[in-house]
């Protein structure tokens, strides 16, 4: 209450008193760090998060990510996955109400609109990564014969199962699931998923391999204007430079069909910048550049064949 009323320093003082009585309360140390950060006391905030990280080595409460967001070390994949799973396990019951009613979430509708011009007769088999409570799946359902959803959070899967949107649901990490699909998919979607992923090229490679030739990949990212690596924000989400995302898609072998820059939702009343992409695995593998001698030999072979 003190923090929400605009007095984070007083909130930190009360939390510190609570931690005197419950020093092993890892979540309390995370909260103390947040209050100290809001009060502008970064050194003690970092100390609080280090204490939380020691009490929660799995990373589920996000202390490691908070430290990394402030330049104090890095986050390993296991800690990142643990944080995301824990976040959405607790968020699941109010997820849709928060996104749609309070945050103006627009990605599923926008991605579906971008797909309208290319899906024509629809898709035989689709995989919705990070399906959550099925907001993307609801917009795909009428165009997909077999629709599968995957998510790290069992609570989110329980919420979406009640809707009957998907033909199959699986709890799992997206890279592990993609690695089992073997060029069997016609569509892969990822709405508001890659802001929890630091490195996109490995995921793009797995998606490319999971799609049949001609298959389509549609997704969103939170964006920034810089170059190169993803940037971990204090929100504990990663932003990606759209031009770098496009370059990574093309380096993987994808053909980019459409890109749209937009505000994807609100955060603390302010618009969050994002970028949406629709890409395709080409029907035919791209021909590598030939040397002059190879090109002449190819031309001669074509002439003989004719």
N, C-alpha and C positions, 0 to 999 in steps of 0.2 A: 504493500500500500504506500509506503514512504517513497519507494522508487517510482511508482506510477504517478504519484503526486508531484514529482519533479525534485525529490531530495535523495539522490542516490548515495550521498555521503552518509546520511542518517541511516539509510537502508543497510549500508555496509557495516555500520557500527552495531546495529541490532543483529545482523547475521553473524558477525564475529563473536558476539555474546552467545549466540546459539551454538556456535562451533566449539566454544569453550566447554559446553556441556556435552556435545556430541562430536568429538574430534575426528571420528572415523567416517563421518557423513560426506561421502565424495560429492554428491550432488550439491550439498551446501557450499563446498569449496568452489564449485563451478559458479554458483550463483553469486558468491562473495566476489569472485573475480569480475563478473559482469557488472556488479554494482560499483566496484572500484574503478573499472574502466569508464563507466558512465560519469563518474565523479572526476575523471582526469588523473587518477592515481595509477599509472600503468605499471610501475615497478612492483608495488604490492599485489596488483592484479595478476601479473605474471607469476609471482610467488604462489598465489592461491591456486592457479591452474596447474602449476608444477606439483603442488600437494595433491590436487585432485587426480592428476595423471598417475601418481604413485599409488593412490588408493584404488584406481580403476585402470589397471594395465591393459584391459581389453580395448579401451577407447570408446566404449559404448556411450559415455556421457559427453564426449566431444572435447575433453580438456586438451588432448593432443592436437586436435584441429585448431582450437583457439590459440594455442601456442604457435603453431605453424603459421596461422594467419597474421601473427605479429612478428614473424621472422625468427621464431625460436624453434628450430628443428624442422623436421618434415613428418608427414603422416604416412604410415605404411598402409597397404591396401586392406589388411585385415581390420585395423582400427577404423578406417574410413567406412568399411562395410558395416561394422558393428554399430557405429554412430548412426548411420542412415537407417538401419533396421530398427534400432531403439527409438529413433525419432518418430518413425511412422507407425510403430506399434502403439505409441501413446496418442498419436495424432489421428488415427483412423476414424474414431467415432464422429469427430467434428470436421473431418477433412473437406468434404464437399461443401458444407455450409460456409466454412472459412474461405475456401477458394472462390466460390461462385458469388456468394452474397456480400462478402466483405472485401475480397481482393480483386474482384473483376477479372478472374482468370479467363483467358481468351484463346489459349493455344489449341485445344482440340478442335474447336470450330474453325479456326484459321487454317490448320493443317488439312482438315477435311475439305475446305473450300479450295485449297491449292491442288488437292488430289482430284477434284471433280473433273478437271479438264483432261486428265490422262487415264482415269481408270475405266472409262467407257463401259465395258461389260462386267467390270468387277474383277475380283481376285479369287483364286481358288483357295489359297491357304495363306493366312497372315499371322504374324507374331507381334503382339503389343508388349514392348519392353517397359518395365516399371508401370504396369497397368493400373496400379492404385485401386480406386473404387470404380473403374470402368468408364471414366468420362470420355476417353478416346475410343474405347471399344463401342460405346453407344453410337458414335458417329460412323463407325466402320461397319457395323453389323449388317446393314441391308446390302452392302456391296461385297461381302466376303462369305464364301461358302463354309470355310472352317476357320474359326477365329480362336486363337490361343493367347492367353495372358500369362505373364510371369512377373513376380515381384518378390523382393526380399522379405517383406512383412507379411506374416500369416494373418495378422489382424486386418490388413487391407484386403487380402484375398477373401477373408470371411465376409467382409462388407460387400465386395463385388459379387461374390457367389450368390447372394440373395437376389440379385437383379436378373440372373440367368442370361447375361449378355454373351458370355464366352462358351465355346464348345469344350474348352479344356483350360484349367488353371494349374500353374506350377509355382511352388516356392523355390527360388533359387537366385543365384547371382547371374546377371545377364550374360557375362562372357562365357561362363560355364554352360549355360543353356544354348547360346548361339553355336558353340563348338560341337553340339550334338545334332545339328539340323541338316548338315550336308547337302547344300544346294537344293533344298526342297521347298523353299518359301517363295511366294509371289510378292509379298509385302512385309516390311518390317517398319514399325513405328516406335517412336520414343518421345513422348510428349512430356517436357519438363523433367527429364531424367539425367541428361548429361551435365547439369549443373552440380551433380554429385560425383562427377568423374573427372579426374585430373588429366588423364591422357586419352585422347579420342582416337588417334591412329590405330592402336591395337583393336579397338572395338569396331572401327570401320573395316578392318581386314577380316574380322570374324563375321561381320554382317555380309560383306561381299561374298564370302565363301558359303554362307547360309542361304543366299538368294539364288534362284535359278537364273540363267541368262534372260535378261529382260525384266527381272524383278525390280521392285521399287523400294526405296528407303526414304522415309519422311520423319523429320525430327526437329527439335528446337534446342537452342542454347541460350543462356544468358550471355550478353556480349559486352565487350570493352573495345576501346579504340587502339589499344596497343598491338604489339606484334608477338608472335612466338608462343611461349608457354602459357598455360592456363594460369589465371590469377585467383588465389583463394581469398575471398572477401571475409569481412568480419561477420557476415551472415552465415558463414561456414558453407557457402556455395561457391562453385568455381565459375568464373566468366571466361569466355573464349573469344578471340578475335575472329570475326566472320571471314575475313580474307584468308586467315590461316586455316580455318575450318574447310573452306572451299578448296584450298590447295591440298589439304590432307585427303579430301574426298577424291580429287582428281589423281593424286599420287597413288591411291589405292586401286584406281581403275574405274571409278564411278564417273558417269556423265551427269553433271548438275543440270537439272531441268528447270528449277525455279528457286528463288531466294526472296524472302520478305523480311524487312526490318520492321519491328513494331514494339510497342509496349505490351509485354506479355501478362503483366498483373501489377498490382500495387504492393508496396512494402513500406509500412509505416506512413501510409498516405501518399507516397511518391511512386511514380511509374518506374517499373523495372524494365530496362532495355533488353531486347532479345532479338534473335534472328532465327527464322524458320527456313529449312532446306527440304527440297524434294530432289532426289537423285535416282539414277537408274544404273543397274549393272548392264552393260551393253549386251546385245544379242550375240555379237561376235567379238572375240577377244581382239583388242587393238593390235595392229601390226607394228612391230618395233621398227625404228628407223634402220634402213639398210645402207651398207656401204656402197660406193659407186660400183665396184665389181659385182657385188651381190645383186644390185638393182639391174645391171646389164644382163646378168645371167638369168634373172627372173623374166625380163622382157624377152630374151631369146627363147626361153622355154614356152612362154605364152604364144609366141609367133609360131613355133613348131606345132604346138597343140592345135592352133587354129588352122 
